[in-house]
Each structure stands twice: as structure tokens, then as C-alpha cells.
Amino acid sequence: MSIIEFIKQPWHWSVAGLIIGLIVPLLLIMGNKSFGISGNLRHICAACFPGNVSFFKYDWRKEIWNLVFAFGIIIGGFIAAYFLRDPEQVVVAPALAASLAEQGITDYSNMVPTQIFNWDNLLTMKGLFFFVIGGFLVGFGTRYAGGCTSGHAISGLATLQWPSLVATIAFMVGGFISANLLVPFLLNL
Amino acid sequence: MIKEKSTAKDKADKINSDFEVRSLDTTCVNTSELPMPWYYQLKYLAAGILFGIVLVKSEVISWFRIQEMFKLQSFHMYGVIGTAVVVGIISVFLIKKFNIKTIHGEAITFSDKEFRKGQIIGGVIFGIGWAITGACPGPLFAQLGTGVTVIAVTILSAIAGTWVYGKFRNNLPI
């Protein structure tokens, strides 16, 4: 097996956790930056349509590193998908596959289920909930909470901030409610 | 008189907002005082590329993996986040212990987060959205990169959500 074939397989959680964890000190050593992503959504508001909202009136150019980092994530996603793609189907827990099959989700060719996330669904009820409302809740909630998984669950916990632990628990509570009660309902729309 | 009051409030808002963007909000706290040429930003591009590749290859961007996590059907996501937290804690400990500086020789600083109710209310709202979209903000950018172009709509909606929060934040419980 060549190295490239080895890399193309799905990576073990410990490898991913190690590298993601090391991004925390990497950004600190590169320039005293704390790892976080959701702030970018605010910077984009500040840069493109600050309106007359004081929350968006700050010098977003000082945070440009964060936008550059996010742009890097897009490029990284592209590289992984087009040059390091695993040709196999996505493997999921049998219990999940069974419950999704009942709701018509059977396509495992992509990690983002193409039966939900496609342009044809955009103007349907499914599209309204899965992209528009779902995305809105992510943007509203992360800013209200002051961070997302990277800023609170990883950066915040790495620096032993107890409010970040509170936020992380809140993320999980919301996720449990949503995945178990709401998503099965939305899939039937 | 009323006008004066509102100007004072605006001013306070602006100061607060600037302070929060630096310290309360997980974004970078200290901007370097050194003049940096634009290509110094490329190192953050490289870090982002690495992060993006990891997110895809370890299936963190997988909508299915997020469902498994919240339905307790797989250990995968707990393993990824748990390992990252432990590695992060050890790294930060070492940086503090050995007083490690940035590559530009500047001090590395940490700021404490203040507890606010928003971390609970906003956190639950984000969690609900996370399970629906199957992605938190980092993976949203990575998903877009993998070629699922419709995720652009999700990202725009997330930007809209942030904007609406910014607009109405003074009317929300802090």
C-alpha cells in the first residue's frame, strides 16, 4: 500500500484529535491567535454589511488572519475531496443506517447526504429547515454563546475556561434534543 | 438631553463591542504591534488547509457522524473532540510553563472568558442547528470545499443568523 493510499483511508479519531489539538498551539505560536471559527461569521458581517449595528462596528481587518484561516479550510476540503478521496462508501453505525433507511436516506456516496443537501431541495420544506433555518441557528447560536466547537469546546477547554465547559454542555444538550426529536421529524417533511 | 444620552450609549456600545471582539468572543485577543507584510498571513492559510484536510479525512464534516454522536451510536466524534481537548490542554500548559513566545518573539497571552447566560441559551440554539445541518462553522467551510455547493446557502444563513443576533443582542438576556 502506497503512502497516498494509506492517507486516503478514513483517519482514526486519535489522529484527527491529535492534529486538531495541535492547531491550538500552532496558531498561538504563529502569532498569538486563539483557535476559533465562528468569529468569521461576525467579521463577514462587519466587512460586508455592518448596517448601523454597534456589534459590527469594529476594525475587522485586525481579524483578517481568521478569514484567511477559514479560506484555508475551504481549500483543505477541496484537496481532501479531490486528491485524497476514499473511493469506498461512507460507513455508519448499523442502528443509524436502519433508522435513516426508514426515512428514505439510503445514499452513502458522500459524507454530506446528497438526498438532503442538493440544490433541488432548496425551495422545499426540507431545504428551508436543513439549510436555511439550520444555518441560521448555527450563526445565531454560536455568536450568542460567544463561540462554537472550536472556540469553546477546544480552545476554551484547552485553556480551562469553565464558561466554555458550560457552553459545550449546552451544545450537547441542544444537539441531543435536535438529533433525537427534531431531525427524524424534519426528515419526514 | 435624550439625544446626548443616546450618543453616550452608542459610545459605550462601541467600546463594549471592541472589547468583546477581542476578549469575550474567542477571536484573537492581541493584534501584533509589529508591522507585518501581507504574506505573513499565508501561514494561517496553511494552518487552515491542514485543518480542512483533517476535518474531511476524519469524517468530522460528515452529517452522519454528527447524528451518530448525538444518538450515542458511535464513539468517533467523542474520540476526536476528547483527544483534541487533551492535546490542547497539554500544549497550553507547556506554553505557559516554558513561557514560549510566538515565532515573531512576542508573548503569548490568554484571556479568561466571562460567564454569561448566552453561553447556555445560545449554546442550546447552536446545538439544535448543529444536529440539523450536521456541521459546526469549521466543517461548513470544509463541506463547501468538498464541492457540495448548496452549503453556501447554509453559510449565508449562518451569516444572517449572526447579523440578526448582533442587531437584537441588546434585547436578549445577556
Chai-1 contact restraints between the chains, C-beta under 6 A:
chainA,res_idxA,chainB,res_idxB,connection_type,confidence,min_distance_angstrom,max_distance_angstrom,comment,restraint_id
A,P10,B,E59,contact,1.0,0.0,6.0,A-B,restraint_1
A,W11,B,K57,contact,1.0,0.0,6.0,A-B,restraint_2
A,W11,B,S58,contact,1.0,0.0,6.0,A-B,restraint_3
A,W13,B,H76,contact,1.0,0.0,6.0,A-B,restraint_4
A,W13,B,G79,contact,1.0,0.0,6.0,A-B,restraint_5
A,W13,B,V80,contact,1.0,0.0,6.0,A-B,restraint_6
A,S14,B,T83,contact,1.0,0.0,6.0,A-B,restraint_7
A,A16,B,V54,contact,1.0,0.0,6.0,A-B,restraint_8
A,A16,B,S58,contact,1.0,0.0,6.0,A-B,restraint_9
A,A16,B,V80,contact,1.0,0.0,6.0,A-B,restraint_10
A,G17,B,V80,contact,1.0,0.0,6.0,A-B,restraint_11
A,G17,B,T83,contact,1.0,0.0,6.0,A-B,restraint_12
A,G17,B,A84,contact,1.0,0.0,6.0,A-B,restraint_13
A,L18,B,T83,contact,1.0,0.0,6.0,A-B,restraint_14
A,L18,B,V87,contact,1.0,0.0,6.0,A-B,restraint_15
A,I19,B,V54,contact,1.0,0.0,6.0,A-B,restraint_16
A,I20,B,A84,contact,1.0,0.0,6.0,A-B,restraint_17
A,G21,B,A84,contact,1.0,0.0,6.0,A-B,restraint_18
A,G21,B,V87,contact,1.0,0.0,6.0,A-B,restraint_19
A,G21,B,G88,contact,1.0,0.0,6.0,A-B,restraint_20
A,I23,B,F51,contact,1.0,0.0,6.0,A-B,restraint_21
A,V24,B,G88,contact,1.0,0.0,6.0,A-B,restraint_22
A,V24,B,S91,contact,1.0,0.0,6.0,A-B,restraint_23
A,P25,B,S91,contact,1.0,0.0,6.0,A-B,restraint_24
A,L26,B,A47,contact,1.0,0.0,6.0,A-B,restraint_25
A,L28,B,I108,contact,1.0,0.0,6.0,A-B,restraint_26
A,I29,B,T102,contact,1.0,0.0,6.0,A-B,restraint_27
A,M30,B,K43,contact,1.0,0.0,6.0,A-B,restraint_28
A,G31,B,T102,contact,1.0,0.0,6.0,A-B,restraint_29
A,N32,B,N30,contact,1.0,0.0,6.0,A-B,restraint_30
A,N32,B,T102,contact,1.0,0.0,6.0,A-B,restraint_31
A,N32,B,E106,contact,1.0,0.0,6.0,A-B,restraint_32
A,N32,B,I108,contact,1.0,0.0,6.0,A-B,restraint_33
A,K33,B,C28,contact,1.0,0.0,6.0,A-B,restraint_34
A,G36,B,T26,contact,1.0,0.0,6.0,A-B,restraint_35
A,G36,B,T27,contact,1.0,0.0,6.0,A-B,restraint_36
A,I37,B,P137,contact,1.0,0.0,6.0,A-B,restraint_37
A,I37,B,G138,contact,1.0,0.0,6.0,A-B,restraint_38
A,S38,B,P137,contact,1.0,0.0,6.0,A-B,restraint_39
A,G39,B,D25,contact,1.0,0.0,6.0,A-B,restraint_40
A,G39,B,T26,contact,1.0,0.0,6.0,A-B,restraint_41
A,G39,B,T27,contact,1.0,0.0,6.0,A-B,restraint_42
A,L41,B,A158,contact,1.0,0.0,6.0,A-B,restraint_43
A,L41,B,I159,contact,1.0,0.0,6.0,A-B,restraint_44
A,L41,B,T162,contact,1.0,0.0,6.0,A-B,restraint_45
A,R42,B,T162,contact,1.0,0.0,6.0,A-B,restraint_46
A,I44,B,I159,contact,1.0,0.0,6.0,A-B,restraint_47
A,C45,B,T162,contact,1.0,0.0,6.0,A-B,restraint_48
A,C45,B,W163,contact,1.0,0.0,6.0,A-B,restraint_49
A,V53,B,G166,contact,1.0,0.0,6.0,A-B,restraint_50
A,V53,B,K167,contact,1.0,0.0,6.0,A-B,restraint_51
A,S54,B,D13,contact,1.0,0.0,6.0,A-B,restraint_52
A,S54,B,K14,contact,1.0,0.0,6.0,A-B,restraint_53
A,S54,B,S17,contact,1.0,0.0,6.0,A-B,restraint_54
A,F55,B,S17,contact,1.0,0.0,6.0,A-B,restraint_55
A,F55,B,G166,contact,1.0,0.0,6.0,A-B,restraint_56
A,F55,B,R169,contact,1.0,0.0,6.0,A-B,restraint_57
A,F56,B,G166,contact,1.0,0.0,6.0,A-B,restraint_58
A,K57,B,K14,contact,1.0,0.0,6.0,A-B,restraint_59
A,Y58,B,S17,contact,1.0,0.0,6.0,A-B,restraint_60
A,Y58,B,D18,contact,1.0,0.0,6.0,A-B,restraint_61
A,Y58,B,V21,contact,1.0,0.0,6.0,A-B,restraint_62
A,K62,B,T31,contact,1.0,0.0,6.0,A-B,restraint_63
A,E63,B,T27,contact,1.0,0.0,6.0,A-B,restraint_64
A,W65,B,Q41,contact,1.0,0.0,6.0,A-B,restraint_65
A,W65,B,Y44,contact,1.0,0.0,6.0,A-B,restraint_66
A,V68,B,Q41,contact,1.0,0.0,6.0,A-B,restraint_67
A,V68,B,Y44,contact,1.0,0.0,6.0,A-B,restraint_68
A,V68,B,L45,contact,1.0,0.0,6.0,A-B,restraint_69
A,F69,B,Y44,contact,1.0,0.0,6.0,A-B,restraint_70
A,F69,B,G48,contact,1.0,0.0,6.0,A-B,restraint_71
A,A70,B,F141,contact,1.0,0.0,6.0,A-B,restraint_72
A,G72,B,L45,contact,1.0,0.0,6.0,A-B,restraint_73
A,G72,B,G48,contact,1.0,0.0,6.0,A-B,restraint_74
A,G72,B,I49,contact,1.0,0.0,6.0,A-B,restraint_75
A,I73,B,G48,contact,1.0,0.0,6.0,A-B,restraint_76
A,I73,B,F51,contact,1.0,0.0,6.0,A-B,restraint_77
A,I73,B,G52,contact,1.0,0.0,6.0,A-B,restraint_78
A,I73,B,F141,contact,1.0,0.0,6.0,A-B,restraint_79
A,I73,B,A142,contact,1.0,0.0,6.0,A-B,restraint_80
A,I74,B,F141,contact,1.0,0.0,6.0,A-B,restraint_81
A,I74,B,L144,contact,1.0,0.0,6.0,A-B,restraint_82
A,I74,B,G145,contact,1.0,0.0,6.0,A-B,restraint_83
A,I75,B,I49,contact,1.0,0.0,6.0,A-B,restraint_84
A,G76,B,I49,contact,1.0,0.0,6.0,A-B,restraint_85
A,G76,B,G52,contact,1.0,0.0,6.0,A-B,restraint_86
A,G76,B,I53,contact,1.0,0.0,6.0,A-B,restraint_87
A,G77,B,G52,contact,1.0,0.0,6.0,A-B,restraint_88
A,G77,B,V56,contact,1.0,0.0,6.0,A-B,restraint_89
A,G77,B,A142,contact,1.0,0.0,6.0,A-B,restraint_90
A,G77,B,G145,contact,1.0,0.0,6.0,A-B,restraint_91
A,G77,B,T146,contact,1.0,0.0,6.0,A-B,restraint_92
A,F78,B,G145,contact,1.0,0.0,6.0,A-B,restraint_93
A,I79,B,I53,contact,1.0,0.0,6.0,A-B,restraint_94
A,A80,B,I53,contact,1.0,0.0,6.0,A-B,restraint_95
A,A80,B,V56,contact,1.0,0.0,6.0,A-B,restraint_96
A,A80,B,K57,contact,1.0,0.0,6.0,A-B,restraint_97
A,A81,B,T146,contact,1.0,0.0,6.0,A-B,restraint_98
A,A81,B,G147,contact,1.0,0.0,6.0,A-B,restraint_99
A,V92,B,F64,contact,1.0,0.0,6.0,A-B,restraint_100
A,A93,B,E68,contact,1.0,0.0,6.0,A-B,restraint_101
A,A93,B,Q73,contact,1.0,0.0,6.0,A-B,restraint_102
A,A93,B,S74,contact,1.0,0.0,6.0,A-B,restraint_103
A,A95,B,Q73,contact,1.0,0.0,6.0,A-B,restraint_104
A,L96,B,Q67,contact,1.0,0.0,6.0,A-B,restraint_105
A,L96,B,E68,contact,1.0,0.0,6.0,A-B,restraint_106
A,L96,B,Q73,contact,1.0,0.0,6.0,A-B,restraint_107
A,M111,B,E59,contact,1.0,0.0,6.0,A-B,restraint_108
A,M111,B,I61,contact,1.0,0.0,6.0,A-B,restraint_109
A,M111,B,S62,contact,1.0,0.0,6.0,A-B,restraint_110
A,V112,B,W63,contact,1.0,0.0,6.0,A-B,restraint_111
A,V112,B,Q143,contact,1.0,0.0,6.0,A-B,restraint_112
A,V112,B,V148,contact,1.0,0.0,6.0,A-B,restraint_113
A,P113,B,W63,contact,1.0,0.0,6.0,A-B,restraint_114
A,F117,B,V148,contact,1.0,0.0,6.0,A-B,restraint_115
A,F117,B,V150,contact,1.0,0.0,6.0,A-B,restraint_116
A,W119,B,V150,contact,1.0,0.0,6.0,A-B,restraint_117
A,F131,B,V153,contact,1.0,0.0,6.0,A-B,restraint_118
A,F131,B,T154,contact,1.0,0.0,6.0,A-B,restraint_119
A,V132,B,S157,contact,1.0,0.0,6.0,A-B,restraint_120
A,G134,B,G129,contact,1.0,0.0,6.0,A-B,restraint_121
A,G134,B,I132,contact,1.0,0.0,6.0,A-B,restraint_122
A,G134,B,T133,contact,1.0,0.0,6.0,A-B,restraint_123
A,G135,B,T154,contact,1.0,0.0,6.0,A-B,restraint_124
A,G135,B,S157,contact,1.0,0.0,6.0,A-B,restraint_125
A,G135,B,A158,contact,1.0,0.0,6.0,A-B,restraint_126
A,F136,B,S157,contact,1.0,0.0,6.0,A-B,restraint_127
A,F136,B,A160,contact,1.0,0.0,6.0,A-B,restraint_128
A,F136,B,G161,contact,1.0,0.0,6.0,A-B,restraint_129
A,L137,B,I125,contact,1.0,0.0,6.0,A-B,restraint_130
A,L137,B,I128,contact,1.0,0.0,6.0,A-B,restraint_131
A,L137,B,G129,contact,1.0,0.0,6.0,A-B,restraint_132
A,V138,B,F126,contact,1.0,0.0,6.0,A-B,restraint_133
A,V138,B,G129,contact,1.0,0.0,6.0,A-B,restraint_134
A,V138,B,T133,contact,1.0,0.0,6.0,A-B,restraint_135
A,V138,B,A158,contact,1.0,0.0,6.0,A-B,restraint_136
A,G139,B,A158,contact,1.0,0.0,6.0,A-B,restraint_137
A,G139,B,I159,contact,1.0,0.0,6.0,A-B,restraint_138
A,G139,B,G161,contact,1.0,0.0,6.0,A-B,restraint_139
A,G139,B,T162,contact,1.0,0.0,6.0,A-B,restraint_140
A,F140,B,G161,contact,1.0,0.0,6.0,A-B,restraint_141
A,F140,B,Y165,contact,1.0,0.0,6.0,A-B,restraint_142
A,G141,B,G122,contact,1.0,0.0,6.0,A-B,restraint_143
A,G141,B,I125,contact,1.0,0.0,6.0,A-B,restraint_144
A,G141,B,F126,contact,1.0,0.0,6.0,A-B,restraint_145
A,G141,B,G129,contact,1.0,0.0,6.0,A-B,restraint_146
A,T142,B,F126,contact,1.0,0.0,6.0,A-B,restraint_147
A,R143,B,T162,contact,1.0,0.0,6.0,A-B,restraint_148
A,R143,B,Y165,contact,1.0,0.0,6.0,A-B,restraint_149
A,Y144,B,G118,contact,1.0,0.0,6.0,A-B,restraint_150
A,Y144,B,G122,contact,1.0,0.0,6.0,A-B,restraint_151
A,Y144,B,Y165,contact,1.0,0.0,6.0,A-B,restraint_152
A,A145,B,G118,contact,1.0,0.0,6.0,A-B,restraint_153
A,A145,B,Q119,contact,1.0,0.0,6.0,A-B,restraint_154
A,A145,B,G122,contact,1.0,0.0,6.0,A-B,restraint_155
A,A145,B,G123,contact,1.0,0.0,6.0,A-B,restraint_156
A,A145,B,F126,contact,1.0,0.0,6.0,A-B,restraint_157
A,G146,B,L24,contact,1.0,0.0,6.0,A-B,restraint_158
A,G146,B,D25,contact,1.0,0.0,6.0,A-B,restraint_159
A,G147,B,T26,contact,1.0,0.0,6.0,A-B,restraint_160
A,C148,B,C136,contact,1.0,0.0,6.0,A-B,restraint_161
A,C148,B,P137,contact,1.0,0.0,6.0,A-B,restraint_162
A,T149,B,C136,contact,1.0,0.0,6.0,A-B,restraint_163
A,S150,B,G138,contact,1.0,0.0,6.0,A-B,restraint_164
A,G151,B,T26,contact,1.0,0.0,6.0,A-B,restraint_165
A,A153,B,I81,contact,1.0,0.0,6.0,A-B,restraint_166
A,I154,B,A84,contact,1.0,0.0,6.0,A-B,restraint_167
A,I154,B,G88,contact,1.0,0.0,6.0,A-B,restraint_168
A,L157,B,V85,contact,1.0,0.0,6.0,A-B,restraint_169
A,A158,B,G88,contact,1.0,0.0,6.0,A-B,restraint_170
A,A158,B,I89,contact,1.0,0.0,6.0,A-B,restraint_171
A,A158,B,V92,contact,1.0,0.0,6.0,A-B,restraint_172
A,T159,B,V92,contact,1.0,0.0,6.0,A-B,restraint_173
A,T159,B,F110,contact,1.0,0.0,6.0,A-B,restraint_174
A,Q161,B,K113,contact,1.0,0.0,6.0,A-B,restraint_175
A,P163,B,K113,contact,1.0,0.0,6.0,A-B,restraint_176
A,P163,B,F115,contact,1.0,0.0,6.0,A-B,restraint_177
A,P163,B,Q119,contact,1.0,0.0,6.0,A-B,restraint_178
A,S164,B,K113,contact,1.0,0.0,6.0,A-B,restraint_179
A,V166,B,Q119,contact,1.0,0.0,6.0,A-B,restraint_180
A,A167,B,Q119,contact,1.0,0.0,6.0,A-B,restraint_181
A,A167,B,G123,contact,1.0,0.0,6.0,A-B,restraint_182
A,A170,B,I120,contact,1.0,0.0,6.0,A-B,restraint_183
A,A170,B,G123,contact,1.0,0.0,6.0,A-B,restraint_184
A,A170,B,V124,contact,1.0,0.0,6.0,A-B,restraint_185
A,F171,B,G123,contact,1.0,0.0,6.0,A-B,restraint_186
A,F171,B,F126,contact,1.0,0.0,6.0,A-B,restraint_187
A,F171,B,G127,contact,1.0,0.0,6.0,A-B,restraint_188
A,V173,B,V124,contact,1.0,0.0,6.0,A-B,restraint_189
A,G174,B,V124,contact,1.0,0.0,6.0,A-B,restraint_190
A,G174,B,G127,contact,1.0,0.0,6.0,A-B,restraint_191
A,G174,B,I128,contact,1.0,0.0,6.0,A-B,restraint_192
A,G175,B,F70,contact,1.0,0.0,6.0,A-B,restraint_193
A,G175,B,G127,contact,1.0,0.0,6.0,A-B,restraint_194
A,G175,B,W130,contact,1.0,0.0,6.0,A-B,restraint_195
A,G175,B,A131,contact,1.0,0.0,6.0,A-B,restraint_196
A,F176,B,F70,contact,1.0,0.0,6.0,A-B,restraint_197
A,S178,B,I128,contact,1.0,0.0,6.0,A-B,restraint_198
A,S178,B,A131,contact,1.0,0.0,6.0,A-B,restraint_199
A,S178,B,I132,contact,1.0,0.0,6.0,A-B,restraint_200
A,A179,B,Q67,contact,1.0,0.0,6.0,A-B,restraint_201
A,A179,B,F70,contact,1.0,0.0,6.0,A-B,restraint_202
A,A179,B,K71,contact,1.0,0.0,6.0,A-B,restraint_203
A,A179,B,A131,contact,1.0,0.0,6.0,A-B,restraint_204
A,V183,B,A131,contact,1.0,0.0,6.0,A-B,restraint_205
